[in-house]
């Protein structure tokens, strides 16, 4: 069955079924949209810029740039040679930065 997305979502029967009292109770019930959230619990998971990270240890193994990789001179990311778009001023540029 085809769906007409341009058709109004409520037909006349649905509109007439909504009584004035029902609409007024929906409007007066303002607490239904309120979310109880503790601000301190929400803020505990965020790291602020400039925070002291001297006690943190690196948990990811970092490999040096491989022979078939290059560092883009625009975005400074290491890419595979298949993403080399060319050179700009003698420096390699990736396909994303060249676009």
Backbone as a printed PyTorch tensor [residue, N CA C, xyz], in Angstrom:
tensor([[[  0.8420,  -1.1740,   0.0000],
         [  0.0000,   0.0000,   0.0000],
         [  0.8870,   1.2380,   0.0000]],

        [[  0.6300,   2.1540,  -0.8930],
         [  1.4180,   3.3770,  -1.0100],
         [  1.0310,   4.3570,   0.0920]],

        [[  2.0080,   5.1080,   0.5590],
         [  1.7680,   6.0920,   1.6110],
         [  1.9190,   7.4830,   1.0300]],

        [[  0.9220,   8.3140,   1.2550],
         [  0.9750,   9.6950,   0.7950],
         [  1.5390,  10.5440,   1.9280]],

        [[  2.7950,  10.9410,   1.8080],
         [  3.4380,  11.7030,   2.8660],
         [  2.9990,  13.1560,   2.8910]],

        [[  2.3470,  13.6270,   1.8290],
         [  1.8700,  15.0010,   1.7940],
         [  0.5010,  15.1460,   2.4440]],

        [[ -0.1680,  14.0440,   2.7280],
         [ -1.4910,  14.0960,   3.3210],
         [ -1.3900,  14.5400,   4.7740]],

        [[ -2.3990,  15.2420,   5.2800],
         [ -2.3640,  15.6420,   6.6910],
         [ -2.3450,  14.4250,   7.5950]],

        [[ -1.6710,  14.5400,   8.7180],
         [ -1.5090,  13.4050,   9.6040],
         [ -2.7760,  13.0880,  10.3810]],

        [[ -3.5710,  14.1010,  10.6780],
         [ -4.8240,  13.8650,  11.3930],
         [ -5.9740,  14.0980,  10.4260]],

        [[ -6.8930,  13.1840,  10.4420],
         [ -8.0770,  13.4210,   9.6270],
         [ -9.1220,  14.1130,  10.5010]],

        [[-10.2530,  14.4470,   9.9140],
         [-11.2660,  15.2110,  10.6350],
         [-11.8330,  14.4380,  11.8160]],

        [[-11.8900,  13.1300,  11.7360],
         [-12.4070,  12.3310,  12.8400],
         [-11.4970,  12.4370,  14.0600]],

        [[-10.1790,  12.3900,  13.8350],
         [ -9.2380,  12.5000,  14.9500],
         [ -9.3040,  13.8740,  15.5980]],

        [[ -9.4550,  14.9050,  14.8000],
         [ -9.5040,  16.2680,  15.3380],
         [-10.7530,  16.4610,  16.1840]],

        [[-11.8810,  15.9360,  15.7340],
         [-13.1250,  16.1090,  16.4860],
         [-13.1200,  15.2910,  17.7740]],

        [[-12.3320,  14.2250,  17.8350],
         [-12.2750,  13.3960,  19.0350],
         [-11.5200,  14.0700,  20.1650]],

        [[-10.5840,  14.9630,  19.8550],
         [ -9.8450,  15.6790,  20.8920],
         [-10.7640,  16.7160,  21.5300]],

        [[-11.1430,  16.4650,  22.7540],
         [-12.0280,  17.4040,  23.4330],
         [-11.2170,  18.5640,  23.9820]],

        [[-11.9160,  19.6380,  24.2850],
         [-11.2480,  20.8180,  24.8210],
         [-10.6530,  20.4990,  26.1870]],

        [[-11.3570,  19.7260,  26.9890],
         [-10.8420,  19.3910,  28.3100],
         [ -9.5540,  18.5740,  28.2060]],

        [[ -9.5100,  17.6310,  27.2540],
         [ -8.3110,  16.8160,  27.0810],
         [ -7.1260,  17.6670,  26.6460]],

        [[ -7.3710,  18.5970,  25.7620],
         [ -6.2980,  19.4760,  25.3070],
         [ -5.8210,  20.3900,  26.4310]],

        [[ -6.7420,  20.8490,  27.2730],
         [ -6.3550,  21.7140,  28.3860],
         [ -5.5450,  20.9500,  29.4280]],

        [[ -5.8890,  19.6870,  29.6720],
         [ -5.1090,  18.9110,  30.6330],
         [ -3.7160,  18.6320,  30.1030]],

        [[ -3.5980,  18.4090,  28.8030],
         [ -2.2600,  18.2130,  28.2230],
         [ -1.4280,  19.4770,  28.3690]],

        [[ -2.0580,  20.6110,  28.1440],
         [ -1.3550,  21.8820,  28.2040],
         [ -0.9580,  22.2250,  29.6300]],

        [[ -1.8000,  21.9070,  30.6110],
         [ -1.5060,  22.2610,  31.9900],
         [ -0.5090,  21.3010,  32.6310]],

        [[ -0.2880,  20.1330,  32.0330],
         [  0.6500,  19.1580,  32.5770],
         [  2.0540,  19.4910,  32.0920]],

        [[  2.6730,  20.4740,  32.7230],
         [  3.9860,  20.9420,  32.2780],
         [  5.1240,  20.1000,  32.8210]],

        [[  4.8690,  19.3110,  33.8430],
         [  5.9440,  18.5210,  34.4420],
         [  6.2640,  17.2760,  33.6240]],

        [[  5.4670,  16.9740,  32.6110],
         [  5.7190,  15.7640,  31.8390],
         [  6.9840,  15.8630,  30.9980]],

        [[  7.4310,  17.0670,  30.6610],
         [  8.6230,  17.2340,  29.8510],
         [  9.8910,  17.4230,  30.6600]],

        [[  9.7840,  17.4610,  31.9870],
         [ 10.9340,  17.7170,  32.8430],
         [ 11.7010,  16.4160,  33.0690]],

        [[ 13.0280,  16.4930,  32.9350],
         [ 13.8830,  15.3310,  33.1480],
         [ 14.6710,  15.5650,  34.4340]],

        [[ 14.6030,  14.5900,  35.3380],
         [ 15.3710,  14.6860,  36.5760],
         [ 16.7770,  14.1690,  36.3200]],

        [[ 17.7490,  15.0780,  36.3740],
         [ 19.1400,  14.6920,  36.1440],
         [ 20.0180,  15.4210,  37.1440]],

        [[ 20.8630,  14.6930,  37.7930],
         [ 21.7780,  15.2820,  38.7500],
         [ 22.9550,  15.8720,  37.9890]],

        [[ 23.1770,  17.1670,  38.1610],
         [ 24.2350,  17.8450,  37.4080],
         [ 25.6250,  17.3430,  37.7820]],

        [[ 25.8220,  17.0060,  39.0430],
         [ 27.1550,  16.5530,  39.4470],
         [ 27.4770,  15.1920,  38.8410]],

        [[ 26.4860,  14.3060,  38.7570],
         [ 26.7280,  13.0020,  38.1410],
         [ 26.9930,  13.1440,  36.6470]],

        [[ 26.3120,  14.0600,  36.0050],
         [ 26.5080,  14.2660,  34.5770],
         [ 27.8780,  14.8700,  34.2840]],

        [[ 28.3820,  15.6990,  35.1810],
         [ 29.6520,  16.3800,  34.9530],
         [ 30.8550,  15.5210,  35.2870]],

        [[ 30.6770,  14.4210,  36.0030],
         [ 31.8150,  13.6000,  36.3980],
         [ 32.5140,  12.9480,  35.2160]],

        [[ 31.8160,  12.6720,  34.1450],
         [ 32.4100,  11.9840,  33.0120],
         [ 33.1480,  12.8840,  32.0510]],

        [[ 33.1160,  14.2040,  32.2600],
         [ 33.7450,  15.1300,  31.3210],
         [ 35.1240,  15.5440,  31.8050]],

        [[ 36.0640,  15.5940,  30.8750],
         [ 37.4040,  16.0880,  31.1660],
         [ 37.4900,  17.5170,  30.6440]],

        [[ 37.9040,  18.4240,  31.4820],
         [ 38.0400,  19.8130,  31.0720],
         [ 39.3870,  20.0320,  30.4040]],

        [[ 39.4500,  20.9560,  29.4470],
         [ 40.7430,  21.2610,  28.8200],
         [ 41.7190,  21.7980,  29.8630]],

        [[ 42.9390,  21.3700,  29.7630],
         [ 43.9580,  21.8160,  30.7110],
         [ 43.9860,  21.0100,  31.9910]],

        [[ 43.2340,  19.9260,  32.0430],
         [ 43.2240,  19.0900,  33.2480],
         [ 44.5680,  18.3890,  33.3820]],

        [[ 44.9370,  18.0700,  34.6110],
         [ 46.2110,  17.4090,  34.8770],
         [ 46.1180,  15.9340,  34.4760]],

        [[ 46.8220,  15.5610,  33.4400],
         [ 46.8270,  14.1900,  32.9480],
         [ 48.1720,  13.5240,  33.1600]],

        [[ 48.9710,  14.0420,  34.0870],
         [ 50.3170,  13.5050,  34.2880],
         [ 50.2910,  12.0870,  34.8380]],

        [[ 49.2210,  11.7110,  35.5380],
         [ 49.1460,  10.3710,  36.0960],
         [ 48.5700,   9.3490,  35.1340]],

        [[ 48.1360,   9.7830,  33.9530],
         [ 47.5260,   8.8820,  32.9800],
         [ 48.6070,   8.1460,  32.1970]],

        [[ 48.3230,   6.9020,  31.8530],
         [ 49.2390,   6.1230,  31.0290],
         [ 48.5780,   5.8120,  29.7010]],

        [[ 49.3830,   5.7180,  28.6720],
         [ 48.8860,   5.4390,  27.3400],
         [ 48.4620,   3.9780,  27.2520]],

        [[ 47.2190,   3.7470,  26.8460],
         [ 46.7250,   2.3740,  26.7810],
         [ 46.6170,   1.8740,  25.3370]],

        [[ 47.1110,   2.6570,  24.3890],
         [ 47.0650,   2.2830,  22.9790],
         [ 48.4830,   2.1420,  22.4730]],

        [[ 48.7290,   1.1140,  21.7090],
         [ 50.0670,   0.9210,  21.1530],
         [ 50.2190,   1.8140,  19.9260]],

        [[ 51.2060,   2.6850,  19.9390],
         [ 51.4400,   3.6210,  18.8520],
         [ 52.5770,   3.0910,  17.9910]],

        [[ 52.3030,   2.9720,  16.7040],
         [ 53.3110,   2.5020,  15.7560],
         [ 53.8820,   3.6800,  14.9860]],

        [[ 55.1530,   3.6550,  14.6620],
         [ 55.7130,   4.7190,  13.8280],
         [ 55.1520,   4.6350,  12.4080]],

        [[ 55.2980,   5.7230,  11.6670],
         [ 54.8010,   5.7550,  10.2960],
         [ 55.4830,   4.6690,   9.4780]],

        [[ 54.6820,   3.8930,   8.7400],
         [ 55.1830,   2.7850,   7.9440],
         [ 55.7070,   3.2950,   6.5940]],

        [[ 56.3800,   2.4350,   5.8720],
         [ 56.9840,   2.8180,   4.5930],
         [ 55.9240,   3.1580,   3.5430]],

        [[ 54.7420,   2.5720,   3.6380],
         [ 53.7000,   2.8410,   2.6480],
         [ 52.7070,   3.9080,   3.1350]],

        [[ 53.1000,   4.7330,   4.0830],
         [ 52.2490,   5.7890,   4.6070],
         [ 52.9330,   7.1390,   4.4400]],

        [[ 52.1320,   8.2040,   4.5080],
         [ 52.6660,   9.5580,   4.4290],
         [ 51.8860,  10.4440,   5.3890]],

        [[ 52.4530,  11.5690,   5.7710],
         [ 51.7910,  12.5450,   6.6260],
         [ 51.3500,  13.7140,   5.7690]],

        [[ 50.0530,  13.9850,   5.7760],
         [ 49.5040,  15.0860,   4.9820],
         [ 50.0120,  16.4060,   5.5560]],

        [[ 50.4610,  17.3000,   4.6900],
         [ 50.9920,  18.5820,   5.1470],
         [ 49.8870,  19.5760,   5.4700]],

        [[ 48.6350,  19.2360,   5.1920],
         [ 47.5220,  20.1290,   5.4980],
         [ 46.8160,  19.7310,   6.7960]],

        [[ 46.4090,  18.4650,   6.9170],
         [ 45.6830,  18.0160,   8.1130],
         [ 46.5850,  17.3100,   9.1150]],

        [[ 47.8220,  17.0070,   8.7220],
         [ 48.8300,  16.3790,   9.5790],
         [ 48.4290,  14.9880,  10.0660]],

        [[ 47.5710,  14.3040,   9.3170],
         [ 47.2040,  12.9330,   9.6320],
         [ 48.0420,  11.9840,   8.8020]],

        [[ 48.2840,  10.8020,   9.3340],
         [ 49.0320,   9.7830,   8.6060],
         [ 48.0360,   8.9700,   7.7890]],

        [[ 48.2820,   8.9070,   6.4700],
         [ 47.4100,   8.1890,   5.5360],
         [ 48.2100,   7.1350,   4.7920]],

        [[ 47.5020,   6.1780,   4.2160],
         [ 48.1110,   5.1860,   3.3300],
         [ 48.4230,   5.8640,   1.9960]],

        [[ 49.4090,   5.3620,   1.2850],
         [ 49.8040,   5.9480,  -0.0050],
         [ 48.6660,   5.9800,  -1.0200]],

        [[ 47.6700,   5.1130,  -0.8600],
         [ 46.5530,   5.1080,  -1.7970],
         [ 45.7010,   6.3720,  -1.6710]],

        [[ 45.8620,   7.1280,  -0.5900],
         [ 45.1100,   8.3660,  -0.4000],
         [ 45.9180,   9.6090,  -0.7600]],

        [[ 47.0520,   9.4220,  -1.4000],
         [ 47.8890,  10.5410,  -1.8010],
         [ 47.3030,  11.1910,  -3.0460]],

        [[ 46.9600,  12.4720,  -2.9500],
         [ 46.3880,  13.1930,  -4.0910],
         [ 47.4710,  13.8510,  -4.9260]],

        [[ 48.5550,  14.1860,  -4.3210],
         [ 49.6440,  14.8510,  -5.0290],
         [ 50.4870,  15.6200,  -4.0340]],

        [[ 51.1970,  16.6030,  -4.5670],
         [ 52.0420,  17.4170,  -3.7130],
         [ 51.7250,  18.8790,  -3.9390]],

        [[ 51.7750,  19.6290,  -2.8740],
         [ 51.5550,  21.0720,  -2.9280],
         [ 52.7760,  21.7150,  -2.2870]],

        [[ 53.4910,  22.5000,  -3.0510],
         [ 54.7420,  23.1260,  -2.5900],
         [ 55.7450,  22.0840,  -2.1290]],

        [[ 55.7720,  20.9350,  -2.8030],
         [ 56.7110,  19.8700,  -2.4750],
         [ 56.3080,  19.0350,  -1.2780]],

        [[ 55.1270,  19.2650,  -0.7170],
         [ 54.6530,  18.5260,   0.4510],
         [ 53.4590,  17.6590,   0.0520]],

        [[ 53.3630,  16.4180,   0.5820],
         [ 52.2550,  15.5370,   0.2140],
         [ 50.9150,  16.0280,   0.7620]],

        [[ 49.8640,  15.8550,  -0.0370],
         [ 48.4990,  16.2540,   0.3310],
         [ 47.5940,  15.0360,   0.1550]],

        [[ 46.7220,  14.7890,   1.1300],
         [ 45.7670,  13.6700,   1.0220],
         [ 44.5830,  14.0560,   0.1360]],

        [[ 43.8110,  13.0630,  -0.2820],
         [ 42.6770,  13.3040,  -1.1850],
         [ 41.5950,  14.1540,  -0.5310]],

        [[ 41.4110,  14.0230,   0.7680],
         [ 40.3810,  14.8230,   1.4470],
         [ 40.7330,  16.2900,   1.4740]],

        [[ 41.9860,  16.6060,   1.7240],
         [ 42.4090,  18.0150,   1.7830],
         [ 42.5070,  18.6150,   0.3700]],

        [[ 42.7850,  17.7920,  -0.6210],
         [ 42.9000,  18.2880,  -1.9950],
         [ 41.5410,  18.6070,  -2.5940]],

        [[ 40.4770,  18.0140,  -2.0620],
         [ 39.1350,  18.2290,  -2.6220],
         [ 38.5850,  19.5870,  -2.3150]]])
